[in-house]
Amino acid sequence: MAQKKKRKVESLTRMMKYILEKRPDEFGLVPDQEEFIQIKGLLHAIREEPNMAYVRESHLREVILQDKDHLFEIDGKRIRSTKRDFFPIYKADAVSSPPKLLFKAVKRKAYPAIVKSGLVPGAKEHVVMTTDRDLALRMAQGLDQRPIILEIRAHAANDNGIPFYPFGESLYVSDRIPAQFINGPPLPKDLSEKKKPVKKEREITPGSFIVRAEDDPDLKRRIKAKKRIGWKQEGKKVRGVKRLTVRKTRSSQHFGY
């Protein structure tokens, strides 16, 4: 193995070891009940680190191939350390007094539904929140380049029967967060208003223009449009000939020819 490639594999191995063995919470990652972490989530966390934006799943697989000490275990799209040294979330007890505020960043297009129905885990096991606003932002940037930051009034939610479970130093999880305990910005106009269907007008208004079939940049659409136009023109010719024949016949009958 080339020296440069070897150094990259060693550097990536150390980072994976730290994340999966010691501090997944530091990177916004919460293991499932079998203490596996989704490879997709691990990749996003690694790419956020300086000089690690190049990392792809193939690089993780390369680390596994070079893993003579059996530090890691892969199960489909999940990965975990064989020497885990963190307290698992499923063994944690709900805290009696969570922080007053927690943060979670969400996709912009999901925000209107959250305002209405609150936060639910979806495909994940938990709603994951953090005490660190910047970490919340990093956790969501793989999903949306401009995520919306929500404030979760955790203390108030807990007082109303919503349990919170700590994981590591900065993460908390819950099964759901009702909408009344979520603070966020006003709904952006482009998300709050549904686009109304535009009624087609036959009349050409000032400032408008007609797109001709021959100007279409798509070759296949141009060909189809020409065929349709050709069929219509041919139909008009046939109908015109029929009408002319009928008129001639009627004229002959009228004048007695």
C-alpha positions in Angstrom: 0.0 0.0 0.0 1.3 3.4 -0.9 2.5 5.5 2.0 0.0 8.3 1.4 -2.9 5.9 1.2 -1.7 4.1 4.3 -1.6 7.3 6.3 -5.2 8.1 5.2 -6.4 4.7 6.2 -4.7 5.0 9.6 -6.2 8.5 10.2 -9.7 7.4 9.3 -9.3 4.3 11.5 -8.4 6.5 14.5 -11.4 8.8 13.9 -13.8 5.8 13.4 -12.4 4.3 16.6 -13.0 7.5 18.6 -16.5 8.0 17.3 -17.8 4.4 17.5 -16.0 3.4 20.6 -15.9 6.5 22.8 -18.0 9.5 21.8 -20.8 9.0 19.2 -22.7 11.8 21.0 -20.0 14.3 20.3 -20.9 13.9 16.6 -24.7 13.9 17.1 -24.9 10.1 16.6 -27.2 7.9 18.7 -26.7 4.1 18.4 -29.7 1.8 18.1 -30.6 -0.9 20.7 -27.9 -3.2 19.3 -25.5 -0.3 19.6 -25.0 0.0 15.8 -24.8 3.3 14.0 -26.1 3.9 10.4 -23.1 4.1 8.0 -24.8 7.1 6.3 -24.9 9.0 9.6 -21.2 8.1 10.4 -20.1 9.3 6.9 -21.9 12.6 7.4 -20.3 13.1 10.8 -16.8 12.3 9.4 -17.1 14.6 6.4 -17.9 17.5 8.7 -14.4 17.2 10.1 -11.4 19.2 8.7 -9.7 17.5 5.8 -12.2 14.6 5.8 -14.7 15.8 3.1 -13.3 13.2 0.7 -14.4 10.2 2.7 -16.9 7.8 1.0 -18.3 4.4 2.0 -15.6 2.8 0.0 -13.0 4.3 2.4 -14.8 2.8 5.4 -14.8 -0.6 3.6 -11.0 -0.2 3.1 -10.6 0.4 6.8 -12.5 -2.8 7.5 -10.4 -4.8 5.1 -7.2 -3.5 6.9 -8.8 -4.1 10.4 -6.5 -6.9 11.7 -7.6 -6.2 15.3 -11.3 -6.6 14.5 -12.1 -3.2 15.9 -15.3 -2.8 13.8 -18.3 -4.9 12.8 -20.6 -4.2 9.9 -24.1 -5.4 9.5 -25.7 -4.3 6.2 -25.9 -0.5 6.4 -24.9 -0.4 10.1 -21.5 -0.3 11.8 -20.4 -0.5 15.5 -17.2 -0.9 17.5 -16.4 -4.2 19.0 -14.8 -2.4 22.0 -17.6 0.0 22.9 -17.0 2.2 25.9 -20.1 4.4 26.3 -23.3 4.0 28.2 -26.0 2.8 25.8 -29.2 4.8 25.5 -31.6 1.9 26.0 -30.2 1.5 29.5 -30.6 5.1 30.5 -33.3 6.3 32.8 -35.4 9.4 32.0 -34.1 12.5 33.6 -36.4 14.3 36.1 -35.2 17.7 35.1 -33.9 18.1 31.5 -32.4 21.4 30.3 -34.8 24.3 29.9 -34.1 24.4 26.1 -32.8 21.8 23.6 -32.1 22.4 19.9 -33.0 20.4 16.8 -32.5 21.4 13.1 -35.0 20.1 10.6 -35.5 20.2 6.8 -37.3 23.3 5.6 -39.9 21.3 3.7 -40.8 19.3 6.8 -41.2 22.4 9.0 -44.9 23.1 8.2 -45.9 19.6 9.3 -43.8 19.9 12.5 -45.5 23.2 13.3 -48.9 21.4 13.0 -48.1 17.9 14.5 -44.9 18.2 16.4 -41.8 16.0 16.2 -41.9 12.3 15.8 -39.1 9.8 15.2 -40.2 8.7 11.7 -37.8 6.0 10.5 -35.5 6.5 13.5 -36.0 5.2 17.0 -35.9 8.5 18.7 -36.3 12.3 18.3 -32.7 13.4 18.9 -32.0 16.8 20.4 -28.9 18.6 21.7 -27.8 21.3 24.1 -25.5 22.6 21.5 -27.1 24.8 18.8 -24.1 24.5 16.4 -24.1 20.7 16.8 -27.8 20.7 15.9 -27.0 22.6 12.7 -24.2 20.2 11.7 -26.4 17.2 12.3 -29.0 18.5 9.8 -26.8 19.9 7.1 -26.5 16.6 5.3 -30.2 16.7 4.8 -30.7 20.4 4.0 -28.2 23.2 3.3 -30.5 25.7 5.0 -32.1 23.8 7.9 -34.5 25.4 10.3 -33.3 25.5 14.0 -36.0 24.7 16.5 -36.0 25.3 20.2 -37.5 22.5 22.3 -38.9 23.7 25.6 -37.8 20.4 27.3 -38.4 21.4 30.9 -42.1 22.4 30.1 -42.6 19.2 28.0 -41.2 17.1 30.8 -43.6 18.7 33.3 -46.4 17.6 31.0 -45.4 14.0 30.9 -42.9 13.8 28.0 -39.8 11.8 29.1 -36.2 12.8 28.1 -33.3 10.4 28.1 -29.7 11.6 28.1 -27.0 10.2 25.9 -23.4 11.3 26.4 -22.7 14.9 27.3 -24.9 16.9 24.9 -27.6 14.7 23.5 -31.2 13.9 24.7 -33.7 11.7 23.0 -37.5 11.4 23.3 -40.3 9.4 21.7 -42.1 12.6 20.5 -42.3 16.3 21.1 -45.8 17.9 20.8 -46.0 21.1 18.8 -46.9 23.3 21.8 -43.4 22.8 23.2 -41.6 23.7 20.0 -40.4 27.3 19.2 -39.4 28.2 15.7 -39.4 31.0 13.2 -42.6 32.1 11.4 -43.4 29.9 8.4 -41.6 31.1 5.3 -44.0 32.3 2.8 -42.9 29.8 0.2 -43.7 27.0 2.6 -46.8 28.3 4.3 -48.8 29.0 1.1 -49.6 26.1 -1.2 -49.2 26.9 -4.8 -52.5 27.3 -6.5 -53.0 25.7 -9.9 -52.6 28.2 -12.7 -55.7 28.5 -14.9 -54.7 28.2 -18.5 -55.9 31.1 -20.6 -56.5 30.8 -24.3 -56.3 34.6 -24.7 -52.8 36.0 -25.2 -52.1 38.7 -22.7 -49.7 41.6 -23.1 -46.1 40.6 -22.4 -46.7 36.9 -23.0 -45.5 34.8 -25.9 -46.2 31.5 -27.6 -43.7 28.7 -27.4 -43.6 27.0 -30.8 -42.9 23.3 -31.1 -39.9 23.9 -33.4 -38.3 26.0 -30.6 -38.5 23.2 -28.0 -34.9 22.2 -26.9 -36.0 18.6 -26.4 -35.5 16.7 -29.7 -38.0 13.9 -28.8 -40.7 16.4 -27.9 -40.1 18.3 -31.1 -40.5 15.2 -33.2 -43.7 14.2 -31.4 -45.1 17.7 -31.7 -44.3 17.7 -35.5 -46.1 14.3 -35.9 -49.2 15.7 -34.0 -49.2 18.8 -36.1 -48.8 16.7 -39.3 -51.7 14.5 -38.3 -53.9 17.5 -37.6 -53.0 19.2 -40.9 -53.6 16.0 -42.8 -57.0 15.6 -41.1 -57.9 19.2 -42.0 -57.0 18.4 -45.7 -59.2 15.3 -45.7 -62.1 17.2 -44.1 -61.7 20.0 -46.6 -61.8 17.7 -49.6 -64.9 16.0 -48.2 -66.7 19.4 -47.7 -65.7 20.5 -51.2 -67.1 17.3 -52.7 -70.4 17.7 -50.9 -70.7 21.3 -52.0 -70.1 20.3 -55.7 -72.6 17.4 -55.4 -75.3 19.7 -54.0 -74.6 22.4 -56.6 -75.0 19.8 -59.4 -78.3 18.6 -58.0 -79.5 22.2 -57.6 -78.8 23.2 -61.2 -79.8 19.9 -62.7 -76.4 18.8 -64.0 
